[in-house]
Amino acid sequence: MDDTGLLDIAYEEALLGLAEGGIPIGAALFAADGTLLGRGHNRRVQSGDPSVHAETDAFRAAGRRRDYRSTIMVTTLSPCWYCSGLVRQFGIGAVLVGEAETFYGGHDWLAEHGVRVTVLNDRRCIDLMSKFIADQPALWFEDIGVSD
Amino acid sequence: MDDTGLLDIAYEEALLGLAEGGIPIGAALFAADGTLLGRGHNRRVQSGDPSVHAETDAFRAAGRRRDYRSTIMVTTLSPCWYCSGLVRQFGIGAVLVGEAETFYGGHDWLAEHGVRVTVLNDRRCIDLMSKFIADQPALWFEDIGVSD
């Protein structure tokens, strides 16, 4: 599967989250050969749980594992510090980012620490988040800890 | 409540985790006046969920909030990158660490980014983790993403 094919899964998750009334960010964790290990989306609204970002949901869905070096975390949006910390701590080898235009997280920091980072600048992802942020700014700022 | 009183709650959580057969790390999130907002412990073993570290469990238990600047995250062990990222992203104002002897995570990075960090070097916490790591090294390394 090429990068766009991998991103498609994360984007489907983002749309699922939106359909549930949630924050439309999706993610998926893949093995190096393209096998899907886990997929998920932000659940702040749906579960009332601020700890479930898209990446953590996909990571959880993949279950307990001993080694993440050959895995790829695919996410519709640049990973925040929380999710970047997840990638760094567990040694996830690669991150594929749908877009970093509406939010710029920690992916440069990950690249500095040896993670292979690709930013796709995907138009669907940009449009989805742009509309969501315009529609629900308070919810968006809550999700990234911006309180001003 | 003084620092040791705050740490007592996190330590109780670590002991709860140990009694459940889990990894003995506990945490609690407090308001500036010492009000407990949420408490929790690592649940990798109990829930088969690699995404629930002690700090994320306490953060989840505190529910959705708009502003974390005046809160204090108390943890029995130096926060890993995942949990340090949580603190940074959500702007948690202070971190109180039981010990950083058996594991050295991201608390210096947090201090560089304006978080008030205190390391207590608490003997109970050091002894608890030292014994756990000696007893179950494979489980411990799994929890911090060390695969070698």
Contacts between the chains, C-beta under 8 A, distances in Angstrom:
chain1	res1	chain2	res2	distance
A	44	B	64	6.6
A	48	B	63	6.5
A	48	B	64	6.0
A	49	B	60	5.5
A	50	B	59	6.6
A	50	B	60	6.8
A	50	B	62	8.0
A	50	B	63	7.2
A	50	B	64	5.3
A	50	B	65	7.2
A	50	B	90	7.7
A	51	B	51	7.8
A	51	B	56	4.8
A	51	B	57	8.0
A	51	B	59	5.4
A	51	B	60	4.2
A	51	B	86	7.7
A	56	B	51	4.8
A	56	B	56	7.8
A	57	B	51	7.9
A	59	B	50	6.6
A	59	B	51	5.3
A	60	B	49	5.6
A	60	B	50	6.9
A	60	B	51	4.2
A	62	B	50	8.0
A	63	B	48	6.5
A	63	B	50	7.2
A	64	B	44	6.6
A	64	B	48	6.0
A	64	B	50	5.3
A	64	B	142	6.9
A	65	B	50	7.1
A	66	B	142	5.9
A	66	B	147	5.5
A	67	B	147	3.8
A	68	B	145	6.4
A	68	B	147	7.6
A	69	B	147	6.7
A	80	B	85	7.5
A	80	B	89	4.8
A	81	B	85	4.2
A	81	B	86	7.7
A	81	B	88	4.4
A	81	B	89	4.0
A	82	B	82	7.5
A	82	B	85	4.5
A	82	B	86	4.6
A	82	B	88	7.8
A	82	B	89	4.3
A	82	B	90	7.3
A	83	B	85	7.1
A	84	B	85	5.7
A	85	B	80	7.5
A	85	B	81	4.2
A	85	B	82	4.5
A	85	B	83	7.1
A	85	B	84	5.7
A	85	B	85	2.3
A	85	B	86	6.8
A	85	B	88	7.8
A	85	B	106	7.2
A	86	B	51	7.7
A	86	B	81	7.7
A	86	B	82	4.6
A	86	B	85	6.9
A	88	B	81	4.4
A	88	B	82	7.8
A	88	B	85	7.8
A	89	B	80	4.8
A	89	B	81	4.0
A	89	B	82	4.3
A	89	B	144	6.7
A	89	B	145	5.3
A	90	B	50	7.7
A	90	B	82	7.3
A	90	B	145	3.7
A	91	B	145	4.8
A	91	B	146	8.0
A	91	B	147	6.9
A	106	B	85	7.2
A	142	B	64	6.9
A	142	B	66	5.9
A	144	B	89	6.6
A	145	B	68	6.4
A	145	B	89	5.3
A	145	B	90	3.7
A	145	B	91	4.8
A	146	B	91	8.0
A	147	B	66	5.5
A	147	B	67	3.8
A	147	B	68	7.6
A	147	B	69	6.7
A	147	B	91	6.9
